[in-house]
């Protein structure tokens, strides 16, 4: 990695922010790194570190990505399938829960800045698990990796459910017979989508699966305009009044709001890819402001159009046969196709590393195929998109986006360096985040069990 000796640290490649220069002081960094063994003194990668090498951007070793390109990457990371469930989240919490959407956005933006500061503490940090290792050693890396991989795996399952629901709306009544076995509707489309996506998961290089950032951001904006078109041009109108506040639905709403901002797993990658790393905090602010405006617009539009009758994916409410509906659904289907492989590849690479599969092509293909098959089985078993995403948001996204950044930051920098005001703020986020995680997870599991 970036350390060539036991007692000397090389400065990180990239920007020269005050945070970076402060992090290079020997009295701060040297004891911290060697105390936890986060980076070996001989500079060689340990197997656990190679697990996360895929998180490095192809641009990291070149001149780096521009400010604008990094903004597009960040927007693409934050603008996902959560856009479709945001009206449902608002219906669960009521109009006043929009304040919580804003609060979640601000907290997640702040914790993104905390991750940036943690990265500045060591040039060895290339991915999120490295921050866990820097703070708590090998156990920290393991814990962070477990939460991240579980989140990626469940999001991949959500993609399959999303594809099945929307394709069934586009082509209702479709069925396929295999002898005496008849597969139809959502189940058929989940299987077909998995078959189409499967070959993309066999690609081992994330450079081949690079972010189609501009198209992903454009797709998110197009979906919002399609919903607006359905309301104004296709006669749906704004008939839904909704409720001001629904206390019982707040845990679900908070879980879904948090899921919308679960891009922290790749923030270290984006930061490392920049030419001017000291500007990454500005990138975060721009991305969170733009995404919050987009999420807020979709939430208000969907709730005004359908009120408490809005479904877990607002595209399922759109009138059938209309151009706006078809365009919205087709646009919605693009993101899961392009991002599914990005979700499961880090999980597959971690398993391959543990099994010492190396470059054994047949073993790699088998592992990735089994992962896809397992996501199909779970998608067919738990076909509740809204509840699943609320569970992911409450349990895993809260951990990755709120709790872990705060805990790692306090551990790396210590209470003395943080100051009273910042320490109080971080402790408040940890307490409230834990409460959201507990209540949201309980509520989501309860609804999933009830649906069975």
N, C-alpha and C positions, 0 to 999 in steps of 0.2 A: 504494500500500500504506500502511504506517503511518508512513513517513518523509516529512516535508514539506520538508526542507532538507538542504543538503550537510553541515552540521555539527551538527545537533541531532536527537536521537532522541526521539520521543514514547513515553511508557510504554505497555506492552502493556495491552490491555483485559482485565480480569479480576482474578485474585487478586493478592495483594501479598506473596508469599512472600519469604523472604530471598534465594532464588535469583533471583527476579525483580528485586529491588532491586539486588542485586549486579551483575546483568547490565546495568543501566542506567548504570553509571559510565562517563563519557566516556573515561577513560584506558584502559578495556578494550574497549568496543564500537566506538568510532569508528574506530580504525585497522583493526580486524579487518574491518569491513564494507567500508570503502573500499579496503582492500588487495586484496580478491578481487572487488570489483564485484558482490557478491551482490545489492545493492539499488541501483537507480539513484538519483542525488541528486534528480532532479525528481519522484520518487515515482510515476512511471508504470510500468505493468506491461510487462515485456518479453514477447515471444511465448512464450519458454520458461516464464515464470511462469504464463501463462494455461493452459498444458498441465495444470497441477495445480490449477487453480481448482476443479475438480470435487471435489477432496478436502475442500473446506471444508464443514463441516456447515451445514445451514440455520439452525441455532440460533446460529451463531457471531456473527451480527450482531445478534441479539436479546438477551434477557436471559440466555440460556445454558441448558444442560441441568442438571438437578439431579444431585446425587451419585448417587442411586439409579439414575436413568436412564442415566447414564454407565457405571455398573457393569453394567447390562443390555447396553448397547452393547458393552462390553469382553468380557463373557462370550460374547455372540453372535459376536464376531470370533474368539475363541479356540476356541469349541465348534463344530467343523466336521466334515467327513467323515473327519478323522483319527481320530475316535472309533471308526469301524468297523475301522480297520486296526491299532489299538493292541494287540489280542490277538495278531495276526500278528507284530507287532514284538517282542512278548515271547517268542513261540515262536522267533523268529530269534536272540534274544540269550540266552534262558534266564532263570530266576527272578532271578538276581543283577543282571540288566540293569535291574531296577526302580530300583536305585540311580542308574543313569544317567538314567532318566526324571526322578527328583527333581532331579538335578544340572542337567539341561537346563532344567527349569522355573525353578530358581533363577537360572541364568545369564541366561535370556531375560527374567526379571522385572527383573534388575539392568540389563540393557542397555536395557530400556524406561525405567527411571529415567534412564539416561544420555541417551536421546533427549529426555526432559523437560528436563533441564539444558541441552541444546543449544538447545532451543526458547526457554528463558529468556534466551539470549544475544542474541536479536534479536526485536523485535515483528513483523518481516517474515516470520518462518517460519510458514507455514500448512500445509505438507505435508512429507513425508519428503524429496522432492527438494530442497526449500529448504534443508534441513540440509546436504545435499551441496554445494549452491551456497555456503552460508555458510562451509564448511570449505575447499573446493577450487575455488570459482568455477564457471564454465560447464562445465568438464570434470567436476567433481564432480556437478553436477546431471545431466549426461548419463549418467554411470556408474551413479548410484543409480537413475535412471529406467529404464535398460536392465534392471537386475536385477529391479526391481519389476514392470515390464511383462511380462517373461519369466515370472516367477512367477505372475502373474495369468492369463496365457494358458495355461500348463500346468495350473493348477488348474481352469480352465474345461474343458479336455480331460478331466481326471480326473472332473469332474461327469458328462460324457456317458458315460464308461465305467461309472461307478457306476450311473447310471440304466439303462443297457443290461443290465448283469449282474443287477440286482435285478428288473427287469420281466420278464426272461427266466425268472427263478425263479418269479415269480407266474403267468406265462402261458406255460408250456413248450409247445414245438411250434408256436408261432404263426408263420405265414408269409404272404407277400403276393406275388402274381404280377403282373408287368408284361410281358405277351406271353410271350416265352421266358425272361425273366429272373425268377428267384425269389429273393426276399430273405426271410430267416428269422432267428429267434433274436435274439441280441444285436445283430447288425448292423441288423436291422429296427427295433428299439426305439431304437437310437442315432439313426437317421435321423428317426423319428417324434418323439422328444423334441426334437430340434433344430428341427423344423418348428414345434412348439408354442411353444418358447422364443423363436424368432426375432423375433416382433413385440415382445417386451419389450425387445429390444436396440435397437429403433428409437427408444425414448424417450431424448431427449437430456439431460433433467434428472435428476440424481441425487436431487433432492428427491422426485421421483415414485417413485424406486426406494429410498426410505428403508428403513433397517434395521427389520425386523420382529423387534426384539430379544427381547422376552419370549417370543414363539412359538418363536424359534430356540433359546433356552436351554431352554425346556420340552421341545422335541423331543429334545434331547440327553439329558435326564434320562429321558424316556419310553423311549427306546431301551434304556438300561441296565436299567430295570425290566422291559422285555419279555424281555431276555436272561435275567434272573434268573427270571422267570416260566417261561420255557422249561425252565430247569434244574430248578426245584423243582416246578412244577405239571404240566409236560408230559412228564416222565419222562426227560429227557436226563441229569440227574444231574451229578455231578462226578467223572468217570472219568479225566480226563487228568492224568497225573503230571508230564509235562514234564521238562526238563533244568535243572540248576542253572546251567550256563554253556555257551554255544556261541560260542567265540571267533570262528569264521569268519563268524558271522551278526551280529556286533556292528556292523559298518559299516552294514548295512541297518537294524538296530534303531535306531541313533543317528539315521539319516536320517529315519526315520518319527517318532521322538520329537520331533525338531526341527520337522518339518512340523506337528505338533500345536500348536505355539506360534508359528506364523508370522503373528501379528496386528500386527506392528510397522508395517506399511505404513499403517495407519489410526490408530495411536496419536496422531500429531500432530493429526489431525482430531478425535478424541475429546477431547483436552486443550483444544483451541481452543473446543470446544462447551460447556465447563463454565462455570458461574457462578463457582465457586471453584477456579481452576486450581491453586492451591497444594495442593489435596487430591488431585491426580491420582495421585501416588505411592501413596496409600492405595488408590485405585481399582485400580491395578495389582496390589498385594499381594492384595486380595480376589479379583480375577479369577483370578490365577494359582493361588491356594490352592484355590478352588472347582473350577476346571477340572482341576487335578492330582488332586483327590479323585475327580472323575468319570472321568477317564482311567484312573487307577489301579484303580478299581472295575471298569471294563469290561475292562481287561487281565487282571486276576486271574480274573474270572468266565469270560471266554472261554477262557483257557488251562486253567483247572481243568475246564471242560466238554469241551474237544476236544483238549487237549494239543498235540502237534506236528502234528496233522491239521487244525488251524484254518486257514481259508482267508484270503485277503488282505482279505476283507470278512466279518466274523463272521456277518452276516445270511445269507450263502450256506450256512452250516453248519446253520442252524436247521431243525427238522423241517417238512416241507411239510404244508400243510393246517391247521395249528394257528393259533388266533386270535392267540396271542402272536407267531408268526412273521409273519403278515400285518400286524399292527399295527406291528411293528418295521420292516418293509420300507416300508409306506406312510408311516410317520413319517420314515424315512430319505430317501424320495423328495422330501419337502417342501423341505428345505434347498437342494438343487441347483436346483430350479425357481425358488426365490426369490433365489438368490445368483448364478446364472450371469450375468445382465445386469450385476450389480454388478462382476463380475470383468472382463468385456470392455469395459464402457463407458469406463474410463480409457484403455485401449489404443486404442479407437476414436477418442476425443477427441484423443489425441496424434497419431494419423495424420492426422486431419482438420485439425489445426492446421498440421502440416508441409505438407500439400497445399493449404493455404489454402482449404479447403472452406467455411469460415464457416457461414452459415445456408442453404446450398444443400441443401434437403431431399432431393432425389433422389440427390445425391452421398453424403450422409451415410448414407442407407439402403443404397446400393450398398456402401459401405465396411464397414458393420456386417454386411451379409449375407455378404460375402466372408470376413470374419473367422469367422463361424459355420460357413460351409462348410469353411474350412480346419481348424477344430477337429474337425469331423466326420470329415474325411479322415484326420487323425492318430489320432483315437480308434478308427477302423476298422482302421488300420494297426498301432497299438501298443496292443492291448486288454489290457494287463497293469496293472491298477490298482495293486497293491501295489508293483511295481517302479517305475512312473512316479512314484508319490507319494514313494517312497524317493529317487528321483533329484531331484525337486523339493526335498525336505527337505535332502538332502546338498549340492546345488550352490547353490540359490537361497535357501532359507530360512536356511541357515547364514550366508550373506552378509548377508541383510537383517536377521536377528534377532540375530546375534552379531558378525560382523566389522565391518560398516559402522558400527553405533553406536559401537563402541570406537574405530575409526580416526578417525571424524569428531570424536568427543569429545576425543581427544588433540590433534587438529589445532586445534580451536577454542580449547581452554583452555590447551594447552601443558603440558609436563612439570612446569614449576615450580609451576603451580597445582594439579596433581593430587595431589601428595604421593607418597612412595615406595611406601607400602602399596597405594594405589589404582592407581598405575602398574604395579606388579608384578602385581596382579590382572588388570588390563586386558590386559597383554602376555601373561599366561598364557592368557586367554580367546582372544586372537588366535591364539596358537600352536596350542592344542588344537583350536580351531574350524577352522583351516586343515587340520589333520590329518584331522579328521572329514570335511571337505568333499572332500578328495582321495581318501581311502579309500572313502568312501560313494559318491561319483560313479563311481569305477572299478568298484566292486562292482555297483551298480545297472545301469550300462551293460553290464557283462559278462552279467548275468542276462537283460536285455532282448534282447541279441544271441543268447544261447543259446536263448531261447524261440522265436526265429525259425527 
